[in-house]
Amino acid sequence: MSDVANLHKTLIDQGVTTCIASYVDMHGVSKSKMVPVSHFEQMMAGSEMFTGAALDGVPQEINDEEVACMPDPASLAILPWKPEVAYFACDLWCQGNPFDACSRNILNRQITKAEEMGFVMNLGMEAEFFVFAEREGMPTPVSALPHLDKPAYDTTRLLHNLDWLGELVEAMNTLGWDVYSFDHEDGIGQFEIDFAYADVKTMADRFVLLRMMANAIANRHGAYACFMPKPFGDRTGSGAHFNMSLADARTGENLFKADKDPRDCGLSELGYQFLAGILKHLPAIMATVAPTVNSYKRLVKQGSMSGFTWAPIFACYGNNNRTNAMRIPKGGGRVELRAADSACNPYLGAALCLAAGLEGIADDLDPGEPNTDNMYLISDTERAERGIEMLPRTLDEAVRAFKDDPLAAAVFGESMFDSWTAFKDQEWLSYLNHVSDWEMKRYLRFF
């Protein structure tokens, strides 16, 4: 009996009746067809076809050959809230070959390059999001408790949300994701869940599923999960920090770990080279890890009632210091990109980070000395002397940097590069043309 036939039998034995062949659009949102388990083997052979022109960022014309989902058996997840459904992450193929513009294939290409250099990239993503109930047409924190000026880590509010939150954590652990911490964050109704790192493709698959699962479980409690980076102007936003390291492809040894580090951050020379590559390309990377107009309202120095936002605004790195865009957490052995937010397409963001890091290794780049100061308080003159520039301040600036960086085009491929930048240009133009409430209040009777 083949592996596919064995898996088919296992699913039937576990009570699965329906399978999902899932891929993502350019936003990292799951798209799929559902297949009765009786047609599982056909699905695994690529039977499910899609018209790419119907979706954002699947660059096809309506007369083009359809794309086909090729499920990855290693990605199987029996949905904890619907255990009769088996979910598979898929690569898209077209005309018998991997589809160039598929987000997962874009990441696959960089994974292959890493493997050719002897590396496996591991990734952890810190999931931050709000949970709201819809009351009188407004997003309202699902907890009815009064707001606090500084609600971060508040135990009472954490306990008040434990019904839905506990169900979500249990679901994640049922899938083997190993949740090791969760807390209430700085915005009322905002939470963070931390779970074990994995290889980069597995983590990207899991983050896509997590957003869908958080919504499904919140819906059971009359609420919904919000992964908008900055829903409130006076509260901190939701990040999805990328915690990255490289392992030896043969032994699994963490190659970023160093017992002796002259810069005293616990990072190996290889880790510094990887970090330097990301810093070099960080303006372009920003367009993929902070991909919305709203993302850049999170990346400001102040604006929260509790003081500094803790969000990065400068292209610099340091030790455990959270005021740098790139941080080496205490204990070393990994690098953290703090600019990534909860709206990112994890495949695209991780692919560009990996490509930049590999370039840093190949070119033996050096990031310089770590910044240990509170970077929010350093003067513009001193930052200029250190050669530290600001990160893009708008989606438009980030997309311009993306367009100007040859690495971005090389990683995305021509068709996805053109489709993605055209969509983001239009998104920015649409935002500029929108007449906001702020404008109405300020100018309607100004003269």
C-alpha positions, 0 to 999 in steps of 0.5 A, spaced: 500 500 500 502 506 498 504 512 503 498 516 500 493 510 501 496 509 508 494 516 509 487 515 506 486 509 511 488 513 517 484 519 516 478 514 515 479 511 521 480 517 525 473 519 523 475 524 517 469 526 512 472 532 508 479 534 506 481 541 505 486 543 500 489 550 502 494 555 499 494 562 500 493 569 496 498 574 496 495 576 503 497 570 506 489 568 507 487 561 506 484 559 499 481 552 498 476 547 495 473 542 500 474 534 498 470 528 501 475 523 504 473 518 498 476 523 493 482 524 498 487 520 493 485 524 487 486 530 491 493 528 493 495 527 486 493 535 484 485 534 482 483 541 485 484 546 480 483 554 481 482 560 476 488 564 479 485 570 476 479 570 481 484 572 486 489 577 489 496 576 487 495 569 483 498 573 476 494 569 471 489 572 465 482 568 465 484 564 459 490 561 462 491 554 464 488 553 471 493 552 477 493 546 481 493 544 489 499 539 490 498 538 498 504 537 502 502 530 507 507 533 512 502 539 513 496 535 515 492 538 521 486 535 523 482 541 525 481 541 533 474 545 532 472 540 526 475 534 527 472 531 521 476 535 517 483 534 515 487 541 512 493 540 508 497 546 506 499 546 498 504 548 493 501 551 487 503 547 480 501 549 473 502 545 466 506 540 470 511 544 474 511 549 480 507 555 479 512 561 479 508 566 483 505 561 489 507 564 495 509 557 498 513 556 492 517 562 493 519 560 500 521 553 497 526 556 492 529 560 498 529 553 502 533 550 497 538 555 496 539 554 504 539 547 503 545 547 498 549 551 503 548 546 508 543 550 512 535 549 515 532 556 517 528 555 523 523 560 525 518 562 531 513 567 530 510 571 536 502 571 535 499 578 537 492 579 535 485 583 538 479 579 540 473 583 539 465 583 539 461 587 534 457 592 539 453 597 535 457 596 529 463 598 533 469 593 534 469 592 542 473 588 546 470 582 548 471 583 555 467 588 558 471 589 564 473 597 564 480 599 561 486 600 564 491 605 562 497 600 562 493 593 561 499 589 559 500 582 563 494 584 567 491 577 570 484 579 571 483 581 564 487 574 562 482 570 566 476 574 564 478 571 557 480 564 558 474 561 556 475 562 548 483 563 549 484 556 553 480 553 548 485 556 542 491 554 546 488 547 547 487 547 540 494 549 538 497 544 543 492 538 540 496 540 533 503 539 537 505 546 537 507 546 544 504 553 547 509 555 552 506 562 554 500 567 553 498 573 556 494 580 555 498 585 552 498 593 552 491 594 548 485 592 552 482 585 548 489 584 545 493 578 547 500 574 545 501 567 544 508 564 544 509 557 541 515 553 539 519 554 533 519 550 527 522 549 520 521 556 516 515 552 512 512 549 517 511 555 521 509 559 515 503 554 514 502 554 522 501 562 522 496 561 516 492 556 520 492 560 526 489 566 524 483 562 521 483 558 527 483 564 532 477 566 528 473 560 528 474 559 536 472 566 537 466 566 533 464 560 538 464 565 543 460 571 539 467 574 537 472 575 532 480 575 532 483 581 529 490 581 526 489 588 523 496 591 526 494 597 529 486 598 530 487 603 535 491 610 534 492 610 542 494 603 543 500 599 541 499 594 535 500 587 534 506 584 531 508 577 529 516 578 530 520 573 526 525 569 531 530 566 526 536 561 526 540 557 521 541 549 523 546 545 520 542 541 515 545 534 517 545 535 525 540 540 526 545 544 531 544 551 532 549 555 528 547 561 531 549 559 538 556 562 540 558 560 547 564 566 546 562 572 542 566 578 543 560 583 542 557 579 548 550 577 545 551 570 544 551 570 537 556 566 532 559 570 526 555 566 521 549 569 525 552 576 525 553 575 517 545 573 516 543 579 521 547 584 516 544 581 510 537 583 513 539 589 515 542 591 508 535 589 505 531 591 511 527 597 507 525 592 502 523 587 507 519 591 510 514 591 504 513 584 506 513 583 513 509 590 514 505 589 508 499 594 509 497 601 510 495 600 517 502 597 518 506 603 519 501 606 524 504 601 528 511 603 527 511 609 531 515 612 537 510 614 541 502 614 541 500 609 546 497 611 553 503 607 556 508 611 553 513 608 547 510 603 543 516 598 543 515 598 535 522 599 531 523 605 527 530 605 526 534 600 521 539 598 527 540 592 531 542 590 538 542 585 544 536 584 548 534 591 547 527 592 544 528 599 541 532 596 535 529 593 529 533 587 529 534 584 536 538 578 539 534 576 545 537 574 551 541 567 551 543 569 543 542 563 538 537 567 534 535 574 531 529 577 532 526 582 526 521 586 531 518 590 525 514 584 522 506 584 524 500 580 524 498 582 517 504 579 513 504 573 508 509 569 512 511 565 506 513 572 502 516 575 509 520 569 511 523 568 503 525 575 503 529 574 510 532 568 508 534 570 501 537 577 505 541 573 510 544 568 505 546 573 501 549 576 508 553 569 509 555 569 502 558 576 502 561 575 509 557 582 511 558 585 518 553 589 521 558 593 526 557 593 533 550 592 537 546 598 539 545 598 547 542 605 548 534 606 548 534 608 541 528 612 541 532 617 545 538 618 541 539 624 537 538 625 530 545 627 529 548 621 533 544 616 529 547 619 523 554 618 525 552 611 527 550 610 520 543 608 522 537 610 518 529 610 519 525 605 517 520 606 511 514 610 514 509 609 510 507 603 505 509 607 499 516 608 502 516 601 503 514 599 496 519 604 493 524 600 497 522 594 495 522 596 487 529 598 488 532 592 491 534 587 486 534 582 491 526 583 491 525 581 484 530 575 484 526 572 490 519 574 488 520 572 480 518 577 475 510 575 475 509 575 482 514 581 483 509 585 478 503 583 480 505 584 488 507 591 486 502 593 482 497 591 487 500 595 493 501 601 489 493 601 487 492 600 495 496 606 497 493 610 491 486 608 494 488 610 501 490 617 499 484 618 495 479 616 501 476 622 505 477 620 512 473 622 519 480 626 521 479 630 515 472 631 515 472 633 523 478 638 521 476 641 515 469 641 514 467 647 517 474 650 517 473 656 513 
